[in-house]
Amino acid sequence: MNIKKRRVHNFANLSMFMNNIGYSLHTNSKFLKYSVNDIKSLFRAEKYTREVLKLYGEKVDDILINEAIWRVSAFSMIHGDVA
């Protein structure tokens, strides 16, 4: 827990900085119609899908990987239009 004035100040500035970076990335990306939680679930699904496919052991086509990522992310996306 940060209770010293300098540490609280640094934490608040870092939080604002990260918020601005996230907003900038969101507005300049192809994910404008999605919420931040949707984007987080997409990246989480990408990580999990790639890790599971590594366990499979064989080379899998990139098109199949991308389709699998979108299907896995559909479970937790709010504004996703993935079927």
PyMOL Python script that loads the backbone (N, CA, C, O; Angstrom):
from pymol import cmd

cmd.read_pdbstr("""\
ATOM      1  N   MET A   1       0.850  -1.174   0.000  1.00  0.00           N
ATOM      2  CA  MET A   1       0.000   0.000   0.000  1.00  0.00           C
ATOM      3  C   MET A   1       0.900   1.243   0.000  1.00  0.00           C
ATOM      4  O   MET A   1       1.820   1.348   0.810  1.00  0.00           O
ATOM      5  N   ASN A   2       0.635   2.150  -0.884  1.00  0.00           N
ATOM      6  CA  ASN A   2       1.395   3.398  -0.967  1.00  0.00           C
ATOM      7  C   ASN A   2       0.758   4.434  -0.056  1.00  0.00           C
ATOM      8  O   ASN A   2      -0.400   4.812  -0.230  1.00  0.00           O
ATOM      9  N   ILE A   3       1.544   4.886   0.925  1.00  0.00           N
ATOM     10  CA  ILE A   3       1.014   5.907   1.830  1.00  0.00           C
ATOM     11  C   ILE A   3       1.871   7.171   1.830  1.00  0.00           C
ATOM     12  O   ILE A   3       1.456   8.205   2.353  1.00  0.00           O
ATOM     13  N   LYS A   4       3.045   7.090   1.254  1.00  0.00           N
ATOM     14  CA  LYS A   4       3.889   8.280   1.181  1.00  0.00           C
ATOM     15  C   LYS A   4       3.445   9.148   0.018  1.00  0.00           C
ATOM     16  O   LYS A   4       3.015   8.648  -1.022  1.00  0.00           O
ATOM     17  N   LYS A   5       3.557  10.462   0.210  1.00  0.00           N
ATOM     18  CA  LYS A   5       3.050  11.421  -0.768  1.00  0.00           C
ATOM     19  C   LYS A   5       3.679  11.222  -2.152  1.00  0.00           C
ATOM     20  O   LYS A   5       2.966  11.249  -3.155  1.00  0.00           O
ATOM     21  N   ARG A   6       4.961  11.027  -2.222  1.00  0.00           N
ATOM     22  CA  ARG A   6       5.656  10.886  -3.501  1.00  0.00           C
ATOM     23  C   ARG A   6       5.208   9.624  -4.251  1.00  0.00           C
ATOM     24  O   ARG A   6       5.009   9.655  -5.465  1.00  0.00           O
ATOM     25  N   ARG A   7       5.054   8.523  -3.523  1.00  0.00           N
ATOM     26  CA  ARG A   7       4.637   7.269  -4.155  1.00  0.00           C
ATOM     27  C   ARG A   7       3.199   7.354  -4.671  1.00  0.00           C
ATOM     28  O   ARG A   7       2.897   6.846  -5.751  1.00  0.00           O
ATOM     29  N   VAL A   8       2.321   7.987  -3.914  1.00  0.00           N
ATOM     30  CA  VAL A   8       0.939   8.165  -4.361  1.00  0.00           C
ATOM     31  C   VAL A   8       0.904   9.043  -5.605  1.00  0.00           C
ATOM     32  O   VAL A   8       0.166   8.769  -6.551  1.00  0.00           O
ATOM     33  N   HIS A   9       1.711  10.103  -5.594  1.00  0.00           N
ATOM     34  CA  HIS A   9       1.799  11.001  -6.737  1.00  0.00           C
ATOM     35  C   HIS A   9       2.274  10.247  -7.983  1.00  0.00           C
ATOM     36  O   HIS A   9       1.691  10.390  -9.057  1.00  0.00           O
ATOM     37  N   ASN A  10       3.337   9.441  -7.836  1.00  0.00           N
ATOM     38  CA  ASN A  10       3.858   8.672  -8.967  1.00  0.00           C
ATOM     39  C   ASN A  10       2.827   7.663  -9.467  1.00  0.00           C
ATOM     40  O   ASN A  10       2.669   7.484 -10.674  1.00  0.00           O
ATOM     41  N   PHE A  11       2.135   7.012  -8.556  1.00  0.00           N
ATOM     42  CA  PHE A  11       1.125   6.026  -8.952  1.00  0.00           C
ATOM     43  C   PHE A  11      -0.021   6.693  -9.705  1.00  0.00           C
ATOM     44  O   PHE A  11      -0.496   6.160 -10.708  1.00  0.00           O
ATOM     45  N   ALA A  12      -0.465   7.847  -9.232  1.00  0.00           N
ATOM     46  CA  ALA A  12      -1.554   8.553  -9.908  1.00  0.00           C
ATOM     47  C   ALA A  12      -1.125   8.993 -11.309  1.00  0.00           C
ATOM     48  O   ALA A  12      -1.893   8.870 -12.263  1.00  0.00           O
ATOM     49  N   ASN A  13       0.087   9.499 -11.430  1.00  0.00           N
ATOM     50  CA  ASN A  13       0.586   9.904 -12.751  1.00  0.00           C
ATOM     51  C   ASN A  13       0.720   8.701 -13.690  1.00  0.00           C
ATOM     52  O   ASN A  13       0.376   8.799 -14.868  1.00  0.00           O
ATOM     53  N   LEU A  14       1.206   7.592 -13.193  1.00  0.00           N
ATOM     54  CA  LEU A  14       1.327   6.398 -14.021  1.00  0.00           C
ATOM     55  C   LEU A  14      -0.051   5.896 -14.457  1.00  0.00           C
ATOM     56  O   LEU A  14      -0.220   5.459 -15.595  1.00  0.00           O
ATOM     57  N   SER A  15      -1.023   5.958 -13.569  1.00  0.00           N
ATOM     58  CA  SER A  15      -2.380   5.535 -13.919  1.00  0.00           C
ATOM     59  C   SER A  15      -2.957   6.404 -15.027  1.00  0.00           C
ATOM     60  O   SER A  15      -3.551   5.887 -15.974  1.00  0.00           O
ATOM     61  N   MET A  16      -2.792   7.699 -14.920  1.00  0.00           N
ATOM     62  CA  MET A  16      -3.287   8.606 -15.956  1.00  0.00           C
ATOM     63  C   MET A  16      -2.553   8.381 -17.277  1.00  0.00           C
ATOM     64  O   MET A  16      -3.166   8.403 -18.344  1.00  0.00           O
ATOM     65  N   PHE A  17      -1.248   8.167 -17.201  1.00  0.00           N
ATOM     66  CA  PHE A  17      -0.461   7.911 -18.403  1.00  0.00           C
ATOM     67  C   PHE A  17      -0.948   6.644 -19.104  1.00  0.00           C
ATOM     68  O   PHE A  17      -1.144   6.650 -20.319  1.00  0.00           O
ATOM     69  N   MET A  18      -1.144   5.562 -18.356  1.00  0.00           N
ATOM     70  CA  MET A  18      -1.591   4.307 -18.946  1.00  0.00           C
ATOM     71  C   MET A  18      -3.006   4.436 -19.507  1.00  0.00           C
ATOM     72  O   MET A  18      -3.329   3.831 -20.529  1.00  0.00           O
ATOM     73  N   ASN A  19      -3.843   5.217 -18.844  1.00  0.00           N
ATOM     74  CA  ASN A  19      -5.191   5.457 -19.355  1.00  0.00           C
ATOM     75  C   ASN A  19      -5.133   6.194 -20.687  1.00  0.00           C
ATOM     76  O   ASN A  19      -5.860   5.845 -21.617  1.00  0.00           O
ATOM     77  N   ASN A  20      -4.286   7.196 -20.790  1.00  0.00           N
ATOM     78  CA  ASN A  20      -4.137   7.940 -22.047  1.00  0.00           C
ATOM     79  C   ASN A  20      -3.564   7.067 -23.157  1.00  0.00           C
ATOM     80  O   ASN A  20      -4.004   7.158 -24.303  1.00  0.00           O
ATOM     81  N   ILE A  21      -2.597   6.232 -22.833  1.00  0.00           N
ATOM     82  CA  ILE A  21      -2.030   5.318 -23.835  1.00  0.00           C
ATOM     83  C   ILE A  21      -3.090   4.346 -24.317  1.00  0.00           C
ATOM     84  O   ILE A  21      -3.214   4.114 -25.519  1.00  0.00           O
ATOM     85  N   GLY A  22      -3.858   3.774 -23.394  1.00  0.00           N
ATOM     86  CA  GLY A  22      -4.918   2.843 -23.772  1.00  0.00           C
ATOM     87  C   GLY A  22      -5.975   3.500 -24.628  1.00  0.00           C
ATOM     88  O   GLY A  22      -6.437   2.907 -25.604  1.00  0.00           O
ATOM     89  N   TYR A  23      -6.365   4.703 -24.285  1.00  0.00           N
ATOM     90  CA  TYR A  23      -7.362   5.428 -25.068  1.00  0.00           C
ATOM     91  C   TYR A  23      -6.839   5.738 -26.462  1.00  0.00           C
ATOM     92  O   TYR A  23      -7.566   5.613 -27.447  1.00  0.00           O
ATOM     93  N   SER A  24      -5.576   6.143 -26.542  1.00  0.00           N
ATOM     94  CA  SER A  24      -4.978   6.460 -27.835  1.00  0.00           C
ATOM     95  C   SER A  24      -4.899   5.214 -28.719  1.00  0.00           C
ATOM     96  O   SER A  24      -5.212   5.277 -29.908  1.00  0.00           O
ATOM     97  N   LEU A  25      -4.488   4.097 -28.150  1.00  0.00           N
ATOM     98  CA  LEU A  25      -4.431   2.858 -28.917  1.00  0.00           C
ATOM     99  C   LEU A  25      -5.815   2.422 -29.369  1.00  0.00           C
ATOM    100  O   LEU A  25      -5.984   1.912 -30.477  1.00  0.00           O
ATOM    101  N   HIS A  26      -6.794   2.624 -28.512  1.00  0.00           N
ATOM    102  CA  HIS A  26      -8.161   2.205 -28.836  1.00  0.00           C
ATOM    103  C   HIS A  26      -8.738   3.055 -29.963  1.00  0.00           C
ATOM    104  O   HIS A  26      -9.374   2.520 -30.871  1.00  0.00           O
ATOM    105  N   THR A  27      -8.529   4.360 -29.920  1.00  0.00           N
ATOM    106  CA  THR A  27      -9.114   5.231 -30.937  1.00  0.00           C
ATOM    107  C   THR A  27      -8.390   5.126 -32.279  1.00  0.00           C
ATOM    108  O   THR A  27      -8.968   5.450 -33.316  1.00  0.00           O
ATOM    109  N   ASN A  28      -7.152   4.686 -32.272  1.00  0.00           N
ATOM    110  CA  ASN A  28      -6.388   4.570 -33.515  1.00  0.00           C
ATOM    111  C   ASN A  28      -6.308   3.130 -34.016  1.00  0.00           C
ATOM    112  O   ASN A  28      -5.397   2.786 -34.769  1.00  0.00           O
ATOM    113  N   SER A  29      -7.235   2.306 -33.614  1.00  0.00           N
ATOM    114  CA  SER A  29      -7.164   0.909 -34.012  1.00  0.00           C
ATOM    115  C   SER A  29      -8.407   0.495 -34.781  1.00  0.00           C
ATOM    116  O   SER A  29      -9.331   1.283 -34.982  1.00  0.00           O
ATOM    117  N   LYS A  30      -8.404  -0.751 -35.203  1.00  0.00           N
ATOM    118  CA  LYS A  30      -9.542  -1.289 -35.936  1.00  0.00           C
ATOM    119  C   LYS A  30     -10.635  -1.801 -35.003  1.00  0.00           C
ATOM    120  O   LYS A  30     -11.628  -2.358 -35.472  1.00  0.00           O
ATOM    121  N   PHE A  31     -10.475  -1.624 -33.697  1.00  0.00           N
ATOM    122  CA  PHE A  31     -11.419  -2.139 -32.714  1.00  0.00           C
ATOM    123  C   PHE A  31     -12.340  -1.055 -32.160  1.00  0.00           C
ATOM    124  O   PHE A  31     -12.732  -1.126 -30.995  1.00  0.00           O
ATOM    125  N   LEU A  32     -12.688  -0.067 -32.954  1.00  0.00           N
ATOM    126  CA  LEU A  32     -13.480   1.055 -32.450  1.00  0.00           C
ATOM    127  C   LEU A  32     -14.861   0.645 -31.945  1.00  0.00           C
ATOM    128  O   LEU A  32     -15.380   1.252 -31.009  1.00  0.00           O
ATOM    129  N   LYS A  33     -15.456  -0.369 -32.548  1.00  0.00           N
ATOM    130  CA  LYS A  33     -16.802  -0.733 -32.123  1.00  0.00           C
ATOM    131  C   LYS A  33     -16.810  -1.632 -30.890  1.00  0.00           C
ATOM    132  O   LYS A  33     -17.880  -1.954 -30.374  1.00  0.00           O
ATOM    133  N   TYR A  34     -15.646  -2.039 -30.415  1.00  0.00           N
ATOM    134  CA  TYR A  34     -15.547  -2.900 -29.250  1.00  0.00           C
ATOM    135  C   TYR A  34     -15.207  -2.090 -28.008  1.00  0.00           C
ATOM    136  O   TYR A  34     -14.608  -1.019 -28.097  1.00  0.00           O
ATOM    137  N   SER A  35     -15.591  -2.608 -26.863  1.00  0.00           N
ATOM    138  CA  SER A  35     -15.221  -1.957 -25.605  1.00  0.00           C
ATOM    139  C   SER A  35     -13.822  -2.412 -25.203  1.00  0.00           C
ATOM    140  O   SER A  35     -13.251  -3.312 -25.819  1.00  0.00           O
ATOM    141  N   VAL A  36     -13.278  -1.785 -24.172  1.00  0.00           N
ATOM    142  CA  VAL A  36     -11.956  -2.152 -23.685  1.00  0.00           C
ATOM    143  C   VAL A  36     -11.985  -3.583 -23.155  1.00  0.00           C
ATOM    144  O   VAL A  36     -11.023  -4.329 -23.336  1.00  0.00           O
ATOM    145  N   ASN A  37     -13.071  -3.970 -22.506  1.00  0.00           N
ATOM    146  CA  ASN A  37     -13.174  -5.352 -22.016  1.00  0.00           C
ATOM    147  C   ASN A  37     -13.209  -6.353 -23.163  1.00  0.00           C
ATOM    148  O   ASN A  37     -12.671  -7.453 -23.041  1.00  0.00           O
ATOM    149  N   ASP A  38     -13.832  -5.985 -24.269  1.00  0.00           N
ATOM    150  CA  ASP A  38     -13.831  -6.855 -25.439  1.00  0.00           C
ATOM    151  C   ASP A  38     -12.420  -7.046 -25.977  1.00  0.00           C
ATOM    152  O   ASP A  38     -12.032  -8.155 -26.345  1.00  0.00           O
ATOM    153  N   ILE A  39     -11.667  -5.974 -26.021  1.00  0.00           N
ATOM    154  CA  ILE A  39     -10.296  -6.051 -26.523  1.00  0.00           C
ATOM    155  C   ILE A  39      -9.435  -6.883 -25.583  1.00  0.00           C
ATOM    156  O   ILE A  39      -8.600  -7.670 -26.029  1.00  0.00           O
ATOM    157  N   LYS A  40      -9.641  -6.709 -24.280  1.00  0.00           N
ATOM    158  CA  LYS A  40      -8.904  -7.526 -23.316  1.00  0.00           C
ATOM    159  C   LYS A  40      -9.231  -8.999 -23.492  1.00  0.00           C
ATOM    160  O   LYS A  40      -8.334  -9.840 -23.437  1.00  0.00           O
ATOM    161  N   SER A  41     -10.502  -9.324 -23.703  1.00  0.00           N
ATOM    162  CA  SER A  41     -10.866 -10.724 -23.879  1.00  0.00           C
ATOM    163  C   SER A  41     -10.304 -11.273 -25.179  1.00  0.00           C
ATOM    164  O   SER A  41      -9.966 -12.454 -25.257  1.00  0.00           O
ATOM    165  N   LEU A  42     -10.202 -10.435 -26.195  1.00  0.00           N
ATOM    166  CA  LEU A  42      -9.613 -10.869 -27.463  1.00  0.00           C
ATOM    167  C   LEU A  42      -8.142 -11.231 -27.279  1.00  0.00           C
ATOM    168  O   LEU A  42      -7.699 -12.281 -27.744  1.00  0.00           O
ATOM    169  N   PHE A  43      -7.386 -10.371 -26.607  1.00  0.00           N
ATOM    170  CA  PHE A  43      -5.970 -10.656 -26.405  1.00  0.00           C
ATOM    171  C   PHE A  43      -5.763 -11.833 -25.470  1.00  0.00           C
ATOM    172  O   PHE A  43      -4.828 -12.613 -25.654  1.00  0.00           O
ATOM    173  N   ARG A  44      -6.620 -11.972 -24.472  1.00  0.00           N
ATOM    174  CA  ARG A  44      -6.544 -13.124 -23.579  1.00  0.00           C
ATOM    175  C   ARG A  44      -6.821 -14.407 -24.362  1.00  0.00           C
ATOM    176  O   ARG A  44      -6.129 -15.408 -24.180  1.00  0.00           O
ATOM    177  N   ALA A  45      -7.816 -14.378 -25.220  1.00  0.00           N
ATOM    178  CA  ALA A  45      -8.137 -15.549 -26.037  1.00  0.00           C
ATOM    179  C   ALA A  45      -6.985 -15.882 -26.977  1.00  0.00           C
ATOM    180  O   ALA A  45      -6.687 -17.054 -27.207  1.00  0.00           O
ATOM    181  N   GLU A  46      -6.336 -14.853 -27.521  1.00  0.00           N
ATOM    182  CA  GLU A  46      -5.203 -15.098 -28.407  1.00  0.00           C
ATOM    183  C   GLU A  46      -4.084 -15.809 -27.666  1.00  0.00           C
ATOM    184  O   GLU A  46      -3.498 -16.761 -28.180  1.00  0.00           O
ATOM    185  N   LYS A  47      -3.790 -15.350 -26.467  1.00  0.00           N
ATOM    186  CA  LYS A  47      -2.728 -15.982 -25.679  1.00  0.00           C
ATOM    187  C   LYS A  47      -3.072 -17.423 -25.362  1.00  0.00           C
ATOM    188  O   LYS A  47      -2.244 -18.312 -25.560  1.00  0.00           O
ATOM    189  N   TYR A  48      -4.286 -17.673 -24.870  1.00  0.00           N
ATOM    190  CA  TYR A  48      -4.684 -19.031 -24.503  1.00  0.00           C
ATOM    191  C   TYR A  48      -4.714 -19.952 -25.718  1.00  0.00           C
ATOM    192  O   TYR A  48      -4.275 -21.100 -25.638  1.00  0.00           O
ATOM    193  N   THR A  49      -5.226 -19.461 -26.833  1.00  0.00           N
ATOM    194  CA  THR A  49      -5.317 -20.291 -28.032  1.00  0.00           C
ATOM    195  C   THR A  49      -3.933 -20.671 -28.533  1.00  0.00           C
ATOM    196  O   THR A  49      -3.689 -21.824 -28.890  1.00  0.00           O
ATOM    197  N   ARG A  50      -3.036 -19.710 -28.559  1.00  0.00           N
ATOM    198  CA  ARG A  50      -1.683 -20.008 -29.035  1.00  0.00           C
ATOM    199  C   ARG A  50      -0.966 -20.990 -28.102  1.00  0.00           C
ATOM    200  O   ARG A  50      -0.232 -21.860 -28.569  1.00  0.00           O
ATOM    201  N   GLU A  51      -1.174 -20.855 -26.786  1.00  0.00           N
ATOM    202  CA  GLU A  51      -0.544 -21.776 -25.841  1.00  0.00           C
ATOM    203  C   GLU A  51      -1.094 -23.189 -25.998  1.00  0.00           C
ATOM    204  O   GLU A  51      -0.337 -24.158 -25.931  1.00  0.00           O
ATOM    205  N   VAL A  52      -2.388 -23.316 -26.203  1.00  0.00           N
ATOM    206  CA  VAL A  52      -2.985 -24.639 -26.392  1.00  0.00           C
ATOM    207  C   VAL A  52      -2.498 -25.258 -27.690  1.00  0.00           C
ATOM    208  O   VAL A  52      -2.218 -26.456 -27.738  1.00  0.00           O
ATOM    209  N   LEU A  53      -2.395 -24.460 -28.741  1.00  0.00           N
ATOM    210  CA  LEU A  53      -1.929 -24.992 -30.017  1.00  0.00           C
ATOM    211  C   LEU A  53      -0.449 -25.382 -29.965  1.00  0.00           C
ATOM    212  O   LEU A  53      -0.019 -26.266 -30.706  1.00  0.00           O
ATOM    213  N   LYS A  54       0.327 -24.735 -29.101  1.00  0.00           N
ATOM    214  CA  LYS A  54       1.717 -25.153 -28.921  1.00  0.00           C
ATOM    215  C   LYS A  54       1.775 -26.562 -28.349  1.00  0.00           C
ATOM    216  O   LYS A  54       2.667 -27.337 -28.694  1.00  0.00           O
ATOM    217  N   LEU A  55       0.833 -26.897 -27.482  1.00  0.00           N
ATOM    218  CA  LEU A  55       0.792 -28.234 -26.899  1.00  0.00           C
ATOM    219  C   LEU A  55       0.438 -29.287 -27.947  1.00  0.00           C
ATOM    220  O   LEU A  55       0.814 -30.452 -27.817  1.00  0.00           O
ATOM    221  N   TYR A  56      -0.278 -28.874 -28.973  1.00  0.00           N
ATOM    222  CA  TYR A  56      -0.677 -29.788 -30.037  1.00  0.00           C
ATOM    223  C   TYR A  56       0.551 -30.325 -30.773  1.00  0.00           C
ATOM    224  O   TYR A  56       0.584 -31.484 -31.186  1.00  0.00           O
ATOM    225  N   GLY A  57       1.547 -29.473 -30.929  1.00  0.00           N
ATOM    226  CA  GLY A  57       2.820 -29.925 -31.439  1.00  0.00           C
ATOM    227  C   GLY A  57       3.039 -29.833 -32.931  1.00  0.00           C
ATOM    228  O   GLY A  57       4.188 -29.867 -33.370  1.00  0.00           O
ATOM    229  N   GLU A  58       2.008 -29.719 -33.724  1.00  0.00           N
ATOM    230  CA  GLU A  58       2.171 -29.635 -35.171  1.00  0.00           C
ATOM    231  C   GLU A  58       1.935 -28.206 -35.638  1.00  0.00           C
ATOM    232  O   GLU A  58       1.311 -27.405 -34.943  1.00  0.00           O
ATOM    233  N   LYS A  59       2.438 -27.905 -36.813  1.00  0.00           N
ATOM    234  CA  LYS A  59       2.233 -26.584 -37.403  1.00  0.00           C
ATOM    235  C   LYS A  59       0.781 -26.459 -37.853  1.00  0.00           C
ATOM    236  O   LYS A  59       0.279 -27.282 -38.619  1.00  0.00           O
ATOM    237  N   VAL A  60       0.121 -25.419 -37.365  1.00  0.00           N
ATOM    238  CA  VAL A  60      -1.282 -25.181 -37.700  1.00  0.00           C
ATOM    239  C   VAL A  60      -1.347 -23.936 -38.573  1.00  0.00           C
ATOM    240  O   VAL A  60      -0.603 -22.979 -38.359  1.00  0.00           O
ATOM    241  N   ASP A  61      -2.233 -23.952 -39.547  1.00  0.00           N
ATOM    242  CA  ASP A  61      -2.400 -22.843 -40.480  1.00  0.00           C
ATOM    243  C   ASP A  61      -2.817 -21.574 -39.734  1.00  0.00           C
ATOM    244  O   ASP A  61      -3.633 -21.636 -38.815  1.00  0.00           O
ATOM    245  N   ASP A  62      -2.256 -20.416 -40.130  1.00  0.00           N
ATOM    246  CA  ASP A  62      -2.566 -19.149 -39.472  1.00  0.00           C
ATOM    247  C   ASP A  62      -4.038 -18.777 -39.588  1.00  0.00           C
ATOM    248  O   ASP A  62      -4.590 -18.161 -38.676  1.00  0.00           O
ATOM    249  N   ILE A  63      -4.672 -19.134 -40.675  1.00  0.00           N
ATOM    250  CA  ILE A  63      -6.096 -18.825 -40.837  1.00  0.00           C
ATOM    251  C   ILE A  63      -6.911 -19.567 -39.797  1.00  0.00           C
ATOM    252  O   ILE A  63      -7.854 -19.014 -39.231  1.00  0.00           O
ATOM    253  N   LEU A  64      -6.555 -20.815 -39.543  1.00  0.00           N
ATOM    254  CA  LEU A  64      -7.259 -21.587 -38.518  1.00  0.00           C
ATOM    255  C   LEU A  64      -7.012 -21.022 -37.127  1.00  0.00           C
ATOM    256  O   LEU A  64      -7.903 -21.023 -36.278  1.00  0.00           O
ATOM    257  N   ILE A  65      -5.792 -20.539 -36.901  1.00  0.00           N
ATOM    258  CA  ILE A  65      -5.481 -19.938 -35.603  1.00  0.00           C
ATOM    259  C   ILE A  65      -6.327 -18.691 -35.389  1.00  0.00           C
ATOM    260  O   ILE A  65      -6.907 -18.517 -34.317  1.00  0.00           O
ATOM    261  N   ASN A  66      -6.406 -17.825 -36.386  1.00  0.00           N
ATOM    262  CA  ASN A  66      -7.188 -16.598 -36.241  1.00  0.00           C
ATOM    263  C   ASN A  66      -8.666 -16.896 -36.037  1.00  0.00           C
ATOM    264  O   ASN A  66      -9.327 -16.229 -35.242  1.00  0.00           O
ATOM    265  N   GLU A  67      -9.184 -17.877 -36.735  1.00  0.00           N
ATOM    266  CA  GLU A  67     -10.585 -18.246 -36.544  1.00  0.00           C
ATOM    267  C   GLU A  67     -10.812 -18.790 -35.135  1.00  0.00           C
ATOM    268  O   GLU A  67     -11.820 -18.482 -34.500  1.00  0.00           O
ATOM    269  N   ALA A  68      -9.878 -19.594 -34.655  1.00  0.00           N
ATOM    270  CA  ALA A  68      -9.994 -20.136 -33.302  1.00  0.00           C
ATOM    271  C   ALA A  68      -9.925 -19.030 -32.258  1.00  0.00           C
ATOM    272  O   ALA A  68     -10.654 -19.068 -31.266  1.00  0.00           O
ATOM    273  N   ILE A  69      -9.062 -18.054 -32.470  1.00  0.00           N
ATOM    274  CA  ILE A  69      -8.939 -16.938 -31.522  1.00  0.00           C
ATOM    275  C   ILE A  69     -10.257 -16.168 -31.437  1.00  0.00           C
ATOM    276  O   ILE A  69     -10.721 -15.850 -30.342  1.00  0.00           O
ATOM    277  N   TRP A  70     -10.861 -15.868 -32.590  1.00  0.00           N
ATOM    278  CA  TRP A  70     -12.130 -15.133 -32.578  1.00  0.00           C
ATOM    279  C   TRP A  70     -13.242 -15.951 -31.922  1.00  0.00           C
ATOM    280  O   TRP A  70     -14.089 -15.397 -31.221  1.00  0.00           O
ATOM    281  N   ARG A  71     -13.244 -17.251 -32.145  1.00  0.00           N
ATOM    282  CA  ARG A  71     -14.292 -18.085 -31.549  1.00  0.00           C
ATOM    283  C   ARG A  71     -14.114 -18.181 -30.040  1.00  0.00           C
ATOM    284  O   ARG A  71     -15.100 -18.158 -29.303  1.00  0.00           O
ATOM    285  N   VAL A  72     -12.874 -18.290 -29.568  1.00  0.00           N
ATOM    286  CA  VAL A  72     -12.628 -18.356 -28.126  1.00  0.00           C
ATOM    287  C   VAL A  72     -12.961 -17.018 -27.469  1.00  0.00           C
ATOM    288  O   VAL A  72     -13.529 -16.989 -26.377  1.00  0.00           O
ATOM    289  N   SER A  73     -12.612 -15.919 -28.123  1.00  0.00           N
ATOM    290  CA  SER A  73     -12.881 -14.606 -27.529  1.00  0.00           C
ATOM    291  C   SER A  73     -14.369 -14.290 -27.488  1.00  0.00           C
ATOM    292  O   SER A  73     -14.794 -13.457 -26.687  1.00  0.00           O
ATOM    293  N   ALA A  74     -15.173 -14.933 -28.330  1.00  0.00           N
ATOM    294  CA  ALA A  74     -16.609 -14.674 -28.354  1.00  0.00           C
ATOM    295  C   ALA A  74     -17.290 -15.047 -27.045  1.00  0.00           C
ATOM    296  O   ALA A  74     -18.366 -14.532 -26.739  1.00  0.00           O
ATOM    297  N   PHE A  75     -16.676 -15.936 -26.269  1.00  0.00           N
ATOM    298  CA  PHE A  75     -17.278 -16.338 -25.006  1.00  0.00           C
ATOM    299  C   PHE A  75     -17.378 -15.182 -24.016  1.00  0.00           C
ATOM    300  O   PHE A  75     -18.329 -15.123 -23.236  1.00  0.00           O
ATOM    301  N   SER A  76     -16.423 -14.274 -24.033  1.00  0.00           N
ATOM    302  CA  SER A  76     -16.420 -13.211 -23.030  1.00  0.00           C
ATOM    303  C   SER A  76     -16.595 -11.809 -23.609  1.00  0.00           C
ATOM    304  O   SER A  76     -16.561 -10.832 -22.861  1.00  0.00           O
ATOM    305  N   MET A  77     -16.780 -11.690 -24.920  1.00  0.00           N
ATOM    306  CA  MET A  77     -16.969 -10.365 -25.510  1.00  0.00           C
ATOM    307  C   MET A  77     -18.400  -9.896 -25.324  1.00  0.00           C
ATOM    308  O   MET A  77     -19.338 -10.686 -25.432  1.00  0.00           O
ATOM    309  N   ILE A  78     -18.566  -8.618 -25.047  1.00  0.00           N
ATOM    310  CA  ILE A  78     -19.881  -8.038 -24.856  1.00  0.00           C
ATOM    311  C   ILE A  78     -20.443  -7.556 -26.186  1.00  0.00           C
ATOM    312  O   ILE A  78     -21.599  -7.828 -26.510  1.00  0.00           O
ATOM    313  N   HIS A  79     -19.628  -6.840 -26.958  1.00  0.00           N
ATOM    314  CA  HIS A  79     -20.066  -6.242 -28.212  1.00  0.00           C
ATOM    315  C   HIS A  79     -19.570  -6.997 -29.422  1.00  0.00           C
ATOM    316  O   HIS A  79     -19.607  -6.470 -30.534  1.00  0.00           O
ATOM    317  N   GLY A  80     -19.111  -8.209 -29.235  1.00  0.00           N
ATOM    318  CA  GLY A  80     -18.559  -8.970 -30.348  1.00  0.00           C
ATOM    319  C   GLY A  80     -19.641  -9.464 -31.280  1.00  0.00           C
ATOM    320  O   GLY A  80     -20.748  -9.792 -30.852  1.00  0.00           O
ATOM    321  N   ASP A  81     -19.314  -9.514 -32.550  1.00  0.00           N
ATOM    322  CA  ASP A  81     -20.260 -10.017 -33.540  1.00  0.00           C
ATOM    323  C   ASP A  81     -19.756 -11.323 -34.121  1.00  0.00           C
ATOM    324  O   ASP A  81     -19.979 -11.621 -35.294  1.00  0.00           O
ATOM    325  N   VAL A  82     -19.079 -12.092 -33.300  1.00  0.00           N
ATOM    326  CA  VAL A  82     -18.491 -13.343 -33.733  1.00  0.00           C
ATOM    327  C   VAL A  82     -19.538 -14.441 -33.605  1.00  0.00           C
ATOM    328  O   VAL A  82     -20.211 -14.550 -32.580  1.00  0.00           O
ATOM    329  N   ALA A  83     -19.669 -15.234 -34.627  1.00  0.00           N
ATOM    330  CA  ALA A  83     -20.668 -16.325 -34.599  1.00  0.00           C
ATOM    331  C   ALA A  83     -20.043 -17.604 -34.105  1.00  0.00           C
ATOM    332  O   ALA A  83     -20.721 -18.627 -34.013  1.00  0.00           O
TER     333      ALA A  83
END
""", "prot")
cmd.dss("prot")
cmd.show_as("cartoon", "prot")
cmd.util.cbc("prot")
cmd.orient("prot")
